[in-house]
Amino acid sequence: MKKALVVGALLLATAPLAAFASCESVKADIAQKIVNNGVPESSFKLEIVPNDQANQAGGQVVGHCGQDTQKIVYTRLNNGEDSGDAAQTGTSQDTKAPQ
């Protein structure tokens, strides 16, 4: 009986640790699954965005992390490059230099 209580307590104590998986590790796992499905790594990007900006990111939410405070957004790229609609995504990282 005591053994069951100890095992149960250990399980409850370690469960929150799994919830604290870093966003980068979750993002890497998702990227690996996408690549394993035959999608070239250069034809998509994954972004970690706060929940309130997920709709503005211009892609599809494929995961969450940070105790569900952040979303991982998948965006398909054309020919390995961003499609050029940085104004729609709302991120400064996507902007291109004028040509």
Secondary structure in CASP SS format (residue, H / E / C, confidence):
PFRMAT SS
TARGET T0000
AUTHOR 0000-0000-0000
METHOD secondary structure of the structure
MODEL  1
M C 1.00
K H 1.00
K H 1.00
A H 1.00
L H 1.00
V H 1.00
V H 1.00
G H 1.00
A H 1.00
L H 1.00
L H 1.00
L H 1.00
A H 1.00
T H 1.00
A H 1.00
P H 1.00
L H 1.00
A H 1.00
A H 1.00
F C 1.00
A C 1.00
S C 1.00
C H 1.00
E H 1.00
S H 1.00
V H 1.00
K H 1.00
A H 1.00
D H 1.00
I H 1.00
A H 1.00
Q H 1.00
K H 1.00
I H 1.00
V H 1.00
N H 1.00
N C 1.00
G C 1.00
V C 1.00
P C 1.00
E H 1.00
S H 1.00
S H 1.00
F E 1.00
K E 1.00
L E 1.00
E E 1.00
I E 1.00
V E 1.00
P E 1.00
N H 1.00
D H 1.00
Q H 1.00
A C 1.00
N H 1.00
Q H 1.00
A H 1.00
G C 1.00
G C 1.00
Q E 1.00
V E 1.00
V E 1.00
G E 1.00
H E 1.00
C E 1.00
G C 1.00
Q C 1.00
D C 1.00
T C 1.00
Q E 1.00
K E 1.00
I E 1.00
V E 1.00
Y E 1.00
T E 1.00
R E 1.00
L C 1.00
N E 1.00
N C 1.00
G C 1.00
E E 1.00
D C 1.00
S C 1.00
G C 1.00
D C 1.00
A H 1.00
A H 1.00
Q H 1.00
T H 1.00
G C 1.00
T C 1.00
S H 1.00
Q H 1.00
D H 1.00
T C 1.00
K C 1.00
A C 1.00
P C 1.00
Q C 1.00
END
